[in-house]
Amino acid sequence: MKNLSLIIFLFFALKIQAQTEFEAQKNFIKIKDILTTESSSKNLITKLNSLKLTFKDQINNHVYDFLNRDIDFDYNHKRIMIIFDTWQYQIDIISKNDNIYLKSIKTEYFKKYSYSSLDENELKGYLLKRNTFYQSHKRIKQLLEEISINETFAMRCGDGLPYTKEGLKIKSFVDEEDIESLKILLSNFNCEKQAFAVEGFSILSKNEVEIPNEYNILIKHIKERNAELQICSGCITGLVEKIY
């Protein structure tokens, strides 16, 4: 009898999972169809908001223009967070003068529902300028991977303010005076990762560790650019602010 109950439970659990995955897939396809055909970042937001209006539940379905920031040489990174039928989707785009040159979408739970596309010819010029400036050797693949990292900038966060995972990494770099590892973070396409590197160098400077001048130039640039970041304040995470 117990075995029969277990089989029935597993049957309905798998059936529910299949139904929820179908919803996640269905909405992913709708979002992807818009993303693949749209080349304007402004129009993209408009069309996604129009898609939201097709849902009966207007309270629990959302389209957030979450991040909108300068990533050097007149290129912009925009992140759009979408919640449709309780499933969350993250869109990242890189644009210049409103023209989209990189686009990606991924889901919160079903990793197989993801999509990316980019204009390699356009982005080669951006990479060349950026690699020269940051003294790095980044490639297109790294641009796509790093720009879509969902990172929160916080050395400490949560109840009792324990170190975050990234905060512990920075603390380790500082304790070991590992300047080169901090420099690698400084050239990351993800602005939160860059902010962690800036924080690490700041602590080293307070500890009277000499920072190479070429790194100080990059730190000054990142602070002056002052891109908005996803941050944690106390126990509240998911805030977006400029920190410099």
C-alpha positions as CSV (number, residue, x, y, z in Angstrom):
1,M,0.0,0.0,0.0
2,K,2.9,2.3,0.9
3,N,4.5,1.6,-2.5
4,L,1.3,2.3,-4.3
5,S,1.0,5.7,-2.5
6,L,4.5,6.5,-3.4
7,I,4.0,5.7,-7.1
8,I,0.8,7.8,-7.2
9,F,2.7,10.7,-5.5
10,L,5.5,10.5,-7.9
11,F,3.1,10.4,-10.9
12,F,1.4,13.6,-9.9
13,A,4.6,15.3,-8.9
14,L,6.1,14.5,-12.4
15,K,2.8,15.6,-14.0
16,I,2.9,19.0,-12.2
17,Q,6.6,19.5,-13.0
18,A,5.8,18.8,-16.7
19,Q,3.0,21.3,-16.6
20,T,5.1,24.0,-15.0
21,E,8.0,23.4,-17.4
22,F,5.5,23.7,-20.2
23,E,4.5,27.2,-18.9
24,A,8.2,28.2,-18.5
25,Q,9.0,27.0,-22.0
26,K,5.9,28.7,-23.5
27,N,6.8,32.1,-22.1
28,F,10.4,31.7,-22.9
29,I,9.5,31.2,-26.6
30,K,7.3,34.3,-26.6
31,I,10.1,36.4,-25.1
32,K,12.7,34.9,-27.4
33,D,10.6,35.7,-30.5
34,I,10.6,39.3,-29.5
35,L,14.3,39.4,-28.6
36,T,15.4,37.7,-31.9
37,T,13.5,40.2,-34.1
38,E,14.1,43.5,-32.2
39,S,17.3,45.6,-32.8
40,S,16.3,48.6,-30.8
41,S,16.6,48.6,-27.0
42,K,13.8,51.1,-26.6
43,N,11.5,49.1,-28.8
44,L,12.4,45.9,-27.0
45,I,11.1,47.3,-23.6
46,T,7.9,48.5,-25.3
47,K,7.2,45.1,-26.9
48,L,7.9,43.2,-23.7
49,N,5.5,45.5,-21.8
50,S,2.9,44.8,-24.6
51,L,3.5,41.1,-24.1
52,K,2.9,41.5,-20.3
53,L,-0.6,43.0,-21.1
54,T,-1.6,39.7,-22.7
55,F,-1.6,38.0,-19.3
56,K,-4.9,38.0,-17.3
57,D,-2.9,38.4,-14.1
58,Q,-1.4,41.9,-14.3
59,I,-0.4,42.0,-10.6
60,N,2.0,39.1,-10.5
61,N,3.5,39.4,-14.0
62,H,6.2,42.0,-14.3
63,V,8.8,43.5,-16.7
64,Y,11.6,45.4,-14.9
65,D,14.1,47.7,-16.7
66,F,16.5,46.6,-14.0
67,L,20.0,47.8,-15.0
68,N,21.0,50.5,-17.5
69,R,24.7,51.3,-17.4
70,D,27.7,52.6,-19.3
71,I,30.3,49.9,-20.0
72,D,32.8,52.1,-21.8
73,F,33.4,53.5,-25.3
74,D,29.7,54.5,-25.7
75,Y,28.4,51.0,-25.2
76,N,25.6,50.3,-22.8
77,H,24.6,47.3,-20.8
78,K,20.9,46.9,-20.1
79,R,19.4,44.1,-18.0
80,I,15.7,43.4,-18.1
81,M,14.1,41.1,-15.5
82,I,10.8,39.4,-16.3
83,I,8.4,37.4,-14.2
84,F,5.7,35.6,-16.1
85,D,3.6,32.9,-14.4
86,T,6.0,32.9,-11.4
87,W,9.0,32.1,-13.6
88,Q,11.8,34.6,-13.9
89,Y,13.7,35.4,-17.1
90,Q,16.9,37.5,-17.4
91,I,17.6,39.5,-20.6
92,D,21.0,41.1,-21.1
93,I,21.7,43.4,-24.0
94,I,24.7,45.5,-25.2
95,S,23.8,48.4,-27.3
96,K,25.3,51.6,-28.8
97,N,23.1,54.5,-29.9
98,D,20.1,52.3,-29.2
99,N,21.2,49.6,-31.6
100,I,21.5,46.1,-30.0
101,Y,24.7,44.2,-30.7
102,L,24.5,41.5,-28.1
103,K,21.4,39.8,-26.6
104,S,20.9,36.9,-24.3
105,I,18.1,35.4,-22.2
106,K,18.2,32.8,-19.5
107,T,15.7,31.4,-17.1
108,E,15.9,31.2,-13.3
109,Y,15.2,27.4,-13.0
110,F,15.2,25.6,-16.4
111,K,18.8,26.2,-17.5
112,K,18.1,24.6,-20.9
113,Y,15.9,27.5,-21.9
114,S,18.5,30.0,-22.9
115,Y,19.4,32.0,-26.0
116,S,22.2,34.3,-27.1
117,S,23.1,36.2,-30.3
118,L,25.7,38.8,-31.1
119,D,27.1,40.9,-33.9
120,E,30.7,39.7,-33.8
121,N,32.0,42.2,-36.4
122,E,30.7,45.2,-34.4
123,L,31.9,43.9,-31.1
124,K,35.4,43.1,-32.3
125,G,36.1,46.9,-32.5
126,Y,34.7,47.3,-28.9
127,L,36.9,44.5,-27.7
128,L,40.0,45.9,-29.3
129,K,39.5,49.3,-27.7
130,R,38.6,47.8,-24.3
131,N,41.5,45.3,-24.2
132,T,43.9,48.0,-25.0
133,F,42.6,50.3,-22.3
134,Y,42.3,47.5,-19.6
135,Q,45.5,45.8,-20.7
136,S,43.5,42.6,-21.0
137,H,42.9,39.8,-23.5
138,K,39.1,39.3,-23.4
139,R,37.3,37.4,-26.1
140,I,33.7,37.5,-27.4
141,K,32.9,34.4,-25.4
142,Q,34.0,36.1,-22.2
143,L,32.0,39.2,-23.0
144,L,28.8,37.1,-23.3
145,E,29.5,35.1,-20.2
146,E,30.5,38.0,-17.9
147,I,27.9,40.5,-19.0
148,S,25.1,38.1,-18.0
149,I,26.5,37.3,-14.5
150,N,23.8,38.1,-11.9
151,E,26.1,39.4,-9.2
152,T,25.4,41.6,-6.1
153,F,28.1,43.9,-4.9
154,A,28.5,43.5,-1.2
155,M,31.4,42.6,0.9
156,R,28.9,41.7,3.7
157,C,25.2,41.0,3.5
158,G,22.5,39.4,5.5
159,D,21.5,38.8,9.1
160,G,24.6,39.6,11.2
161,L,26.4,40.9,8.1
162,P,28.6,37.8,7.3
163,Y,31.0,38.0,4.4
164,T,29.5,37.2,1.0
165,K,31.1,34.5,-1.1
166,E,32.8,37.2,-3.3
167,G,33.6,39.3,-0.2
168,L,35.6,36.4,1.2
169,K,37.4,36.1,-2.1
170,I,38.4,39.7,-2.0
171,K,39.4,39.5,1.6
172,S,41.7,36.5,0.6
173,F,43.2,38.6,-2.2
174,V,43.9,41.5,0.2
175,D,45.3,39.3,2.9
176,E,47.7,37.7,0.4
177,E,48.4,41.1,-1.3
178,D,47.4,39.4,-4.6
179,I,47.4,42.4,-6.8
180,E,47.3,40.4,-10.0
181,S,44.1,38.6,-9.1
182,L,42.4,41.9,-8.3
183,K,43.6,43.3,-11.6
184,I,41.9,40.4,-13.5
185,L,38.7,41.3,-11.7
186,L,39.2,45.0,-12.6
187,S,39.0,44.1,-16.3
188,N,35.8,42.0,-15.9
189,F,32.8,43.1,-18.1
190,N,30.6,42.7,-15.1
191,C,30.4,46.1,-13.3
192,E,29.8,44.4,-9.9
193,K,33.0,42.3,-10.3
194,Q,34.9,45.5,-11.1
195,A,33.5,47.2,-8.0
196,F,34.8,44.3,-5.9
197,A,38.2,44.8,-7.4
198,V,38.1,48.5,-6.6
199,E,37.1,47.7,-3.0
200,G,40.1,45.3,-2.8
201,F,42.5,47.9,-4.0
202,S,41.0,50.5,-1.7
203,I,41.7,48.2,1.3
204,L,45.3,47.5,0.1
205,S,45.9,51.3,-0.2
206,K,44.7,51.8,3.4
207,N,47.1,49.1,4.4
208,E,49.8,51.2,2.6
209,V,50.4,48.6,-0.1
210,E,51.7,50.3,-3.2
211,I,49.4,50.0,-6.2
212,P,50.8,50.2,-9.7
213,N,49.9,53.5,-11.4
214,E,48.4,51.8,-14.4
215,Y,45.9,50.1,-12.1
216,N,45.1,53.4,-10.3
217,I,44.2,54.9,-13.7
218,L,41.7,52.1,-14.2
219,I,40.3,52.5,-10.7
220,K,39.8,56.2,-11.3
221,H,38.1,55.6,-14.6
222,I,35.6,53.0,-13.0
223,K,34.8,55.4,-10.2
224,E,34.2,58.4,-12.6
225,R,32.1,56.2,-14.9
226,N,30.1,55.3,-11.8
227,A,27.9,52.6,-13.4
228,E,24.8,51.6,-11.4
229,L,25.2,48.4,-9.5
230,Q,23.1,45.7,-7.9
231,I,23.9,46.0,-4.2
232,C,22.9,44.7,-0.8
233,S,22.2,47.1,2.1
234,G,22.0,45.3,5.4
235,C,19.6,42.4,4.8
236,I,18.0,44.0,1.7
237,T,19.3,42.8,-1.6
238,G,18.5,43.5,-5.2
239,L,18.8,47.3,-4.8
240,V,20.3,49.3,-7.7
241,E,22.5,52.3,-6.9
242,K,25.5,54.2,-8.0
243,I,28.1,53.9,-5.2
244,Y,30.8,56.4,-6.1
